[in-house]
Structure formats: C-alpha cells, structure tokens
Amino acid sequence: MFDTHNPNSSDFYIRPVFSFRDKVRRLLWNISWAIFCKWTPNPLHAWRIWVLRKFGAKLGEQNFIYPTCKIWAPWLLKTEDVVTIGPGVEIYNPGGVYLKHHSILSQDAYLCGATHNYNSIEFTYIKKEIMLEPYVWICAKAIVLPGVHCGEGSVLGAGTITSKDLLPWMVYAGNPAKPVRERHNFLESGILQK
C-alpha cells in the first residue's frame, strides 16, 4: 500500500515531475507576464516580444503575440518571422515548440506538448516537441497534441483535435482530425515567398 503522507513513498502519482528550481523559474515567469504584459493593449507586440526574449524565448521579427495568451516556458519557445500567437492561446511546451514563419495560432488554440504513460504504474511523464511549418494555421479552439508535426500550409480547423502529423497543404476538421480538402499552395505560383 502506498503512503500518501510520506514524501519517500513509492507512489509515483504524488512525486513531482519538475524540480523545485524549474517551479521557481516558471513562477517568476508567470508573475512577470502578469505584471508587465497581460494587461497591455493588443498593439504592444514589440514590448511583449522583448519580455519573452528576456526569459529566453528565441523569437523572429514581426511576431504578433497577444496579451491574453499563456506560454508555459518561454525558454522552450522558438519562432521565425511573422508568427501570430492569438488571444487566449495556450502553449504548454515542456518538450519545446517551434513555430516557423507565417504560422498562426488563432484564439483559444491549445498546443499540448506533454502527456503521461497511463499504462505504466510510474505514470511516466512524456514530453515531445511540437513543430509548425511555414504557413500553418491552427484555427480557433483547435488542439495540437504532443509530438505533432504540422506540414507546410496545413490547416487545423476550428475545434479540431489532432494527435497525428498533418500533411502539407491539407485542411483538417473533426475529432479526431481528418483531411477534408486540399489547400491551394500559393507558393507554387512563385508570387509569395518568405
């Protein structure tokens, strides 16, 4: 029988996943975001980018990061140029998140970069990187689960959930996500380039 009052207990469900140092770092980050960013007007993207960079985020130029988004660990966030992290977006990124140029996370989208092995008595914590290629659009309230790679130009429709990689220039909808139509690849015409 597990002893829930004993910190040395072998009950893996009560053991901390993250170190004390990591918890303090994230606490300082959350306090800083609340004080310096969460209340700021939407157009002050440059200010929020500056604050995120001070906490280790590697961000490209001309990003649009809204004040009501929630980024779990900015030091594990990397973006290229012209990336949008919209209002209410939540990025839970213990495995890292990489958003390539011209990718968009619409309002209330959720990137979930970790899970647990529910088949193990240890309930092992599993973290995986999420990557969005250029011109990916994650629509409102859509959910991207751990380890997903969204191919260039793919679209995850509103409220759609994916645990599998998205093919380039494909539109997905439903729960679970299923391809519903191809997206016109406007890059093939050569009119629009990075």
Backbone as CSV, one residue per row, in Angstrom:
resi,resn,N_x,N_y,N_z,CA_x,CA_y,CA_z,C_x,C_y,C_z
1,MET,0.843,-1.185,0.000,0.000,0.000,0.000,0.886,1.245,0.000
2,PHE,0.523,2.258,-0.785,1.275,3.492,-0.834,0.928,4.381,0.350
3,ASP,1.930,5.073,0.849,1.730,6.013,1.949,1.729,7.420,1.367
4,THR,0.553,8.035,1.268,0.441,9.348,0.637,0.980,10.472,1.511
5,HIS,1.273,10.197,2.783,1.805,11.227,3.674,3.327,11.180,3.773
6,ASN,3.938,10.202,3.166,5.384,10.027,3.222,6.002,10.495,1.903
7,PRO,6.848,11.547,1.918,7.447,12.033,0.667,8.358,11.008,0.010
8,ASN,8.798,10.008,0.741,9.645,8.959,0.176,8.828,7.775,-0.317
9,SER,7.519,7.927,-0.309,6.630,6.862,-0.747,6.937,6.478,-2.191
10,SER,6.657,5.250,-2.551,6.878,4.796,-3.923,5.668,5.067,-4.815
11,ASP,4.715,5.841,-4.344,3.556,6.207,-5.158,3.974,7.276,-6.165
12,PHE,4.098,6.884,-7.409,4.583,7.787,-8.449,3.596,8.905,-8.753
13,TYR,2.344,8.731,-8.379,1.336,9.742,-8.667,1.498,10.997,-7.806
14,ILE,2.239,10.886,-6.707,2.418,12.057,-5.843,3.827,12.628,-5.903
15,ARG,4.670,12.015,-6.689,6.029,12.539,-6.859,6.006,13.698,-7.843
16,PRO,6.779,14.754,-7.582,6.805,15.891,-8.514,7.494,15.524,-9.823
17,VAL,6.969,16.057,-10.901,7.561,15.845,-12.219,8.699,16.835,-12.454
18,PHE,8.539,18.047,-11.926,9.509,19.110,-12.177,10.278,19.440,-10.911
19,SER,11.508,19.884,-11.089,12.365,20.243,-9.968,11.877,21.529,-9.300
20,PHE,12.322,21.752,-8.091,11.991,22.977,-7.366,12.481,24.200,-8.145
21,ARG,13.691,24.102,-8.687,14.261,25.207,-9.468,13.386,25.547,-10.668
22,ASP,12.902,24.521,-11.366,12.040,24.735,-12.523,10.730,25.403,-12.099
23,LYS,10.178,24.975,-10.988,8.926,25.568,-10.499,9.115,27.040,-10.147
24,VAL,10.241,27.373,-9.540,10.530,28.778,-9.179,10.683,29.609,-10.449
25,ARG,11.393,29.060,-11.425,11.594,29.776,-12.695,10.254,30.075,-13.361
26,ARG,9.359,29.095,-13.397,8.055,29.309,-14.011,7.183,30.262,-13.183
27,LEU,7.327,30.239,-11.868,6.604,31.181,-11.016,7.042,32.615,-11.324
28,LEU,8.360,32.839,-11.423,8.869,34.165,-11.760,8.376,34.614,-13.136
29,TRP,8.356,33.677,-14.068,7.853,33.982,-15.402,6.378,34.393,-15.344
30,ASN,5.543,33.628,-14.670,4.110,33.927,-14.602,3.833,35.263,-13.918
31,ILE,4.581,35.562,-12.867,4.429,36.851,-12.185,4.837,37.983,-13.125
32,SER,5.944,37.812,-13.830,6.424,38.839,-14.756,5.423,39.092,-15.878
33,TRP,4.878,38.020,-16.443,3.891,38.185,-17.526,2.660,38.931,-17.009
34,ALA,2.200,38.568,-15.811,1.023,39.230,-15.234,1.275,40.714,-14.986
35,ILE,2.453,41.049,-14.490,2.768,42.443,-14.153,3.065,43.273,-15.399
36,PHE,3.854,42.729,-16.324,4.371,43.535,-17.425,3.630,43.371,-18.752
37,CYS,2.834,42.312,-18.918,2.290,42.047,-20.257,0.786,41.801,-20.328
38,LYS,0.243,41.062,-19.394,-1.136,40.575,-19.527,-2.163,41.694,-19.680
39,TRP,-1.898,42.841,-19.103,-2.834,43.965,-19.132,-2.583,44.922,-20.291
40,THR,-1.517,44.700,-21.066,-1.121,45.662,-22.088,-2.080,45.648,-23.280
41,PRO,-2.225,46.791,-23.970,-3.078,46.839,-25.172,-2.557,45.902,-26.261
42,ASN,-3.470,45.369,-27.040,-3.115,44.405,-28.088,-1.967,44.845,-28.988
43,PRO,-1.910,46.128,-29.445,-0.855,46.504,-30.405,0.575,46.515,-29.850
44,LEU,0.766,46.326,-28.551,2.121,46.397,-27.983,2.879,45.069,-28.115
45,HIS,2.874,44.519,-29.302,3.539,43.234,-29.555,5.041,43.322,-29.302
46,ALA,5.660,44.420,-29.724,7.118,44.560,-29.571,7.524,44.504,-28.099
47,TRP,6.738,45.097,-27.225,7.030,45.063,-25.790,6.968,43.627,-25.258
48,ARG,5.910,42.907,-25.623,5.760,41.525,-25.139,6.859,40.630,-25.695
49,ILE,7.269,40.880,-26.936,8.384,40.120,-27.512,9.655,40.382,-26.714
50,TRP,9.895,41.620,-26.351,11.077,41.984,-25.561,11.079,41.232,-24.231
51,VAL,9.925,41.206,-23.555,9.829,40.500,-22.271,10.067,39.002,-22.460
52,LEU,9.446,38.408,-23.471,9.644,36.981,-23.741,11.114,36.667,-24.015
53,ARG,11.774,37.515,-24.771,13.205,37.291,-25.056,14.041,37.364,-23.784
54,LYS,13.671,38.233,-22.873,14.392,38.329,-21.598,14.289,37.023,-20.814
55,PHE,13.240,36.241,-21.051,13.065,34.940,-20.399,13.522,33.783,-21.287
56,GLY,14.282,34.088,-22.334,14.927,33.040,-23.120,14.232,32.612,-24.382
57,ALA,13.094,33.222,-24.729,12.428,32.864,-25.985,13.290,33.296,-27.163
58,LYS,13.336,32.468,-28.189,14.073,32.786,-29.418,13.023,33.133,-30.472
59,LEU,12.797,34.435,-30.649,11.704,34.895,-31.492,12.211,35.632,-32.722
60,GLY,11.523,35.393,-33.845,11.846,36.084,-35.081,11.324,37.515,-35.068
61,GLU,11.388,38.149,-36.218,10.931,39.531,-36.362,9.437,39.568,-36.675
62,GLN,8.825,40.673,-36.323,7.417,40.956,-36.625,6.484,39.841,-36.166
63,ASN,6.655,39.370,-34.955,5.704,38.425,-34.367,4.560,39.210,-33.749
64,PHE,3.404,38.582,-33.678,2.215,39.186,-33.085,1.779,38.303,-31.919
65,ILE,2.145,38.716,-30.725,1.884,37.915,-29.534,0.927,38.703,-28.639
66,TYR,-0.250,38.142,-28.424,-1.326,38.853,-27.734,-1.215,38.699,-26.215
67,PRO,-1.717,39.694,-25.478,-1.508,39.720,-24.020,-2.222,38.617,-23.251
68,THR,-3.290,38.064,-23.803,-4.042,37.040,-23.063,-3.578,35.620,-23.377
69,CYS,-2.524,35.489,-24.184,-2.010,34.137,-24.421,-1.265,33.659,-23.168
70,LYS,-1.052,32.366,-23.106,-0.361,31.776,-21.958,0.747,30.864,-22.488
71,ILE,1.981,31.218,-22.172,3.139,30.441,-22.626,3.790,29.826,-21.396
72,TRP,3.807,28.516,-21.332,4.258,27.797,-20.141,5.727,28.046,-19.843
73,ALA,6.588,27.945,-20.855,8.032,28.135,-20.665,8.600,28.870,-21.870
74,PRO,8.779,30.200,-21.786,9.284,30.929,-22.946,10.663,30.472,-23.403
75,TRP,11.472,29.948,-22.489,12.818,29.480,-22.858,12.770,28.237,-23.727
76,LEU,11.577,27.650,-23.890,11.404,26.485,-24.768,10.547,26.823,-25.990
77,LEU,10.446,28.127,-26.295,9.667,28.597,-27.442,10.606,29.199,-28.470
78,LYS,10.436,28.771,-29.722,11.209,29.331,-30.823,10.248,29.664,-31.950
79,THR,10.376,30.889,-32.496,9.575,31.274,-33.647,10.483,31.867,-34.714
80,GLU,9.990,31.821,-35.934,10.643,32.534,-37.022,9.877,33.849,-37.223
81,ASP,10.035,34.490,-38.368,9.412,35.781,-38.626,7.912,35.648,-38.911
82,VAL,7.176,36.698,-38.588,5.760,36.851,-38.892,4.947,35.658,-38.370
83,VAL,4.998,35.470,-37.075,4.239,34.421,-36.393,3.196,35.090,-35.508
84,THR,1.985,34.526,-35.473,0.920,35.061,-34.627,0.551,34.054,-33.551
85,ILE,0.572,34.524,-32.297,0.065,33.762,-31.154,-1.097,34.575,-30.623
86,GLY,-2.313,34.172,-30.995,-3.501,34.981,-30.799,-4.035,35.016,-29.377
87,PRO,-5.133,35.760,-29.180,-5.748,35.905,-27.865,-6.187,34.560,-27.293
88,GLY,-5.887,34.338,-26.033,-6.329,33.131,-25.344,-5.590,31.860,-25.715
89,VAL,-4.618,31.942,-26.596,-3.837,30.754,-26.988,-3.061,30.260,-25.776
90,GLU,-2.994,28.929,-25.621,-2.175,28.348,-24.560,-1.130,27.445,-25.182
91,ILE,0.130,27.708,-24.825,1.244,26.891,-25.300,1.865,26.206,-24.091
92,TYR,1.571,24.909,-23.957,2.166,24.088,-22.901,3.318,23.347,-23.560
93,ASN,4.543,23.831,-23.341,5.674,23.414,-24.164,6.864,22.820,-23.404
94,PRO,6.658,21.859,-22.505,7.821,21.276,-21.830,8.764,20.548,-22.780
95,GLY,8.282,20.112,-23.936,9.136,19.461,-24.930,9.625,20.418,-26.000
96,GLY,9.238,21.672,-25.902,9.610,22.681,-26.884,8.543,22.857,-27.950
97,VAL,8.430,24.085,-28.440,7.533,24.409,-29.552,8.318,25.268,-30.526
98,TYR,8.234,24.911,-31.803,8.914,25.647,-32.867,7.861,26.054,-33.894
99,LEU,7.666,27.372,-34.031,6.688,27.921,-34.963,7.445,28.614,-36.097
100,LYS,7.367,28.029,-37.281,8.098,28.602,-38.407,7.333,29.780,-39.009
101,HIS,7.996,30.480,-39.942,7.469,31.755,-40.430,6.048,31.659,-40.973
102,HIS,5.299,32.720,-40.729,3.927,32.882,-41.185,2.959,31.826,-40.633
103,SER,3.293,31.232,-39.495,2.336,30.317,-38.861,1.442,31.116,-37.921
104,ILE,0.213,30.634,-37.764,-0.800,31.358,-36.994,-1.472,30.414,-36.006
105,LEU,-1.547,30.864,-34.750,-2.348,30.191,-33.730,-3.513,31.125,-33.422
106,SER,-4.709,30.761,-33.846,-5.877,31.611,-33.627,-6.381,31.500,-32.195
107,GLN,-7.354,32.342,-31.861,-7.824,32.487,-30.489,-8.204,31.153,-29.850
108,ASP,-7.722,30.999,-28.618,-8.013,29.847,-27.758,-7.493,28.511,-28.283
109,ALA,-6.588,28.541,-29.252,-5.935,27.292,-29.677,-5.053,26.798,-28.533
110,TYR,-4.803,25.488,-28.508,-4.028,24.890,-27.419,-2.995,23.936,-27.997
111,LEU,-1.719,24.209,-27.709,-0.640,23.289,-28.055,-0.229,22.579,-26.779
112,CYS,-0.414,21.263,-26.729,-0.124,20.468,-25.533,1.079,19.577,-25.809
113,GLY,2.226,19.935,-25.227,3.472,19.247,-25.538,3.874,18.140,-24.593
114,ALA,2.955,17.640,-23.770,3.319,16.560,-22.846,2.093,15.738,-22.475
115,THR,2.375,14.528,-22.023,1.325,13.619,-21.575,1.945,12.668,-20.554
116,HIS,1.222,11.626,-20.193,1.732,10.603,-19.279,1.489,9.222,-19.884
117,ASN,2.350,8.283,-19.531,2.147,6.900,-19.932,1.150,6.278,-18.961
118,TYR,-0.105,6.249,-19.349,-1.176,5.753,-18.472,-1.152,4.234,-18.312
119,ASN,-0.326,3.529,-19.105,-0.198,2.078,-18.971,0.899,1.664,-18.004
120,SER,1.571,2.649,-17.426,2.676,2.366,-16.520,2.300,2.745,-15.099
121,ILE,2.678,1.922,-14.120,2.432,2.242,-12.713,3.158,3.522,-12.319
122,GLU,4.267,3.815,-13.021,5.014,5.042,-12.743,4.327,6.281,-13.298
123,PHE,3.310,6.102,-14.169,2.595,7.215,-14.802,3.602,8.199,-15.395
124,THR,4.568,7.644,-16.121,5.724,8.384,-16.624,5.321,9.610,-17.437
125,TYR,5.954,10.727,-17.124,5.728,11.982,-17.837,6.476,11.940,-19.158
126,ILE,5.794,12.256,-20.247,6.377,12.200,-21.587,6.225,13.567,-22.239
127,LYS,7.346,14.165,-22.620,7.289,15.464,-23.294,7.840,15.335,-24.703
128,LYS,7.182,16.030,-25.641,7.580,15.955,-27.043,7.452,17.333,-27.692
129,GLU,8.341,17.602,-28.638,8.307,18.875,-29.353,7.145,18.925,-30.334
130,ILE,6.545,20.087,-30.453,5.534,20.373,-31.475,6.166,21.340,-32.466
131,MET,5.979,21.051,-33.767,6.549,21.923,-34.794,5.488,22.287,-35.823
132,LEU,5.406,23.580,-36.123,4.545,24.078,-37.177,5.430,24.613,-38.294
133,GLU,5.253,24.072,-39.482,6.000,24.531,-40.653,5.422,25.868,-41.144
134,PRO,6.070,26.513,-42.112,5.566,27.796,-42.615,4.120,27.712,-43.117
135,TYR,3.393,28.793,-42.891,2.023,28.993,-43.368,1.003,28.027,-42.774
136,VAL,1.310,27.448,-41.637,0.339,26.607,-40.940,-0.647,27.512,-40.210
137,TRP,-1.903,27.109,-40.210,-2.936,27.841,-39.476,-3.642,26.870,-38.540
138,ILE,-3.489,27.110,-37.239,-4.229,26.363,-36.223,-5.400,27.258,-35.833
139,CYS,-6.597,26.856,-36.217,-7.777,27.710,-36.069,-8.267,27.768,-34.620
140,ALA,-9.273,28.590,-34.386,-9.804,28.841,-33.046,-10.188,27.546,-32.335
141,LYS,-9.756,27.435,-31.081,-10.086,26.329,-30.173,-9.600,24.961,-30.654
142,ALA,-8.715,24.935,-31.640,-8.138,23.671,-32.097,-7.049,23.234,-31.124
143,ILE,-6.799,21.919,-31.061,-5.839,21.354,-30.113,-4.820,20.504,-30.861
144,VAL,-3.543,20.790,-30.602,-2.436,20.014,-31.160,-1.771,19.280,-30.005
145,LEU,-1.676,17.963,-30.109,-1.161,17.128,-29.023,0.338,16.846,-29.183
146,PRO,0.968,16.234,-28.175,2.435,16.093,-28.141,3.038,15.433,-29.374
147,GLY,4.155,16.010,-29.816,4.940,15.416,-30.893,4.420,15.638,-32.289
148,VAL,3.343,16.394,-32.440,2.750,16.585,-33.767,3.615,17.528,-34.600
149,HIS,3.771,17.174,-35.864,4.470,17.991,-36.848,3.439,18.406,-37.886
150,CYS,3.179,19.709,-37.972,2.197,20.239,-38.918,2.921,20.652,-40.189
151,GLY,2.644,19.936,-41.266,3.317,20.189,-42.534,3.003,21.556,-43.094
152,GLU,3.876,22.045,-43.972,3.747,23.380,-44.543,2.343,23.630,-45.087
153,GLY,1.769,24.775,-44.710,0.482,25.193,-45.248,-0.721,24.419,-44.748
154,SER,-0.534,23.507,-43.814,-1.684,22.741,-43.318,-2.578,23.622,-42.459
155,VAL,-3.862,23.260,-42.392,-4.862,23.991,-41.613,-5.579,22.999,-40.705
156,LEU,-5.603,23.319,-39.404,-6.363,22.522,-38.442,-7.598,23.334,-38.097
157,GLY,-8.761,22.869,-38.566,-9.999,23.624,-38.452,-10.428,23.903,-37.019
158,ALA,-11.339,24.851,-36.874,-11.818,25.285,-35.563,-12.331,24.104,-34.747
159,GLY,-11.862,24.004,-33.507,-12.311,22.965,-32.590,-11.808,21.570,-32.902
160,THR,-10.917,21.436,-33.849,-10.395,20.128,-34.263,-9.243,19.711,-33.356
161,ILE,-9.121,18.407,-33.116,-8.055,17.869,-32.269,-7.206,16.914,-33.097
162,THR,-5.884,17.102,-33.022,-5.005,16.165,-33.724,-3.920,15.617,-32.801
163,SER,-3.703,14.320,-32.922,-2.583,13.664,-32.249,-1.614,13.104,-33.280
164,LYS,-1.927,13.335,-34.561,-1.095,12.821,-35.653,-0.589,13.987,-36.506
165,ASP,0.514,13.745,-37.209,1.102,14.764,-38.077,0.106,15.188,-39.156
166,LEU,0.203,16.449,-39.566,-0.652,16.987,-40.624,0.134,17.069,-41.918
167,LEU,-0.478,16.623,-43.007,0.159,16.655,-44.320,0.223,18.092,-44.843
168,PRO,1.243,18.410,-45.631,1.343,19.765,-46.183,0.130,20.119,-47.042
169,TRP,-0.290,21.367,-46.930,-1.341,21.955,-47.758,-2.639,21.146,-47.727
170,MET,-2.961,20.635,-46.554,-4.202,19.882,-46.360,-4.997,20.550,-45.249
171,VAL,-6.320,20.579,-45.402,-7.221,21.137,-44.397,-7.834,19.972,-43.621
172,TYR,-7.807,20.091,-42.282,-8.319,19.045,-41.406,-9.494,19.570,-40.596
173,ALA,-10.443,18.670,-40.312,-11.585,19.026,-39.470,-12.020,17.782,-38.708
174,GLY,-12.815,17.982,-37.659,-13.390,16.869,-36.907,-12.587,16.468,-35.695
175,ASN,-13.121,15.490,-34.994,-12.480,14.955,-33.791,-12.634,13.441,-33.803
176,PRO,-11.547,12.722,-34.100,-10.194,13.218,-34.373,-10.107,13.869,-35.754
177,ALA,-9.042,14.634,-35.948,-8.849,15.364,-37.204,-8.765,14.418,-38.385
178,LYS,-9.481,14.791,-39.446,-9.416,14.033,-40.696,-9.231,15.036,-41.843
179,PRO,-8.452,14.644,-42.862,-8.293,15.547,-44.004,-9.621,15.707,-44.739
180,VAL,-10.015,16.939,-45.034,-11.303,17.176,-45.702,-11.144,17.783,-47.093
181,ARG,-10.042,18.505,-47.324,-9.796,19.057,-48.655,-8.356,19.548,-48.741
182,GLU,-7.884,19.710,-49.968,-6.559,20.286,-50.162,-6.658,21.803,-50.108
183,ARG,-5.585,22.423,-49.619,-5.473,23.873,-49.625,-4.636,24.274,-50.836
184,HIS,-5.030,25.341,-51.501,-4.254,25.832,-52.650,-2.863,26.234,-52.181
185,ASN,-1.841,25.674,-52.779,-0.459,26.006,-52.439,-0.049,27.251,-53.216
186,PHE,-0.250,28.409,-52.586,0.049,29.676,-53.253,1.542,29.901,-53.443
187,LEU,2.408,29.085,-52.811,3.839,29.238,-53.002,4.300,28.715,-54.357
188,GLU,3.552,27.766,-54.910,3.937,27.177,-56.204,3.919,28.194,-57.334
189,SER,3.076,29.208,-57.218,2.996,30.225,-58.262,4.207,31.145,-58.251
190,GLY,4.963,31.146,-57.139,6.155,31.983,-57.029,5.847,33.431,-56.709
191,ILE,4.572,33.748,-56.507,4.198,35.141,-56.200,4.599,35.508,-54.786
192,LEU,4.397,34.590,-53.854,4.656,34.879,-52.445,5.803,34.014,-51.948
193,GLN,6.843,34.621,-51.494,7.963,33.911,-50.905,8.275,34.541,-49.567
194,LYS,9.033,33.832,-48.741,9.412,34.370,-47.424,10.225,35.626,-47.585
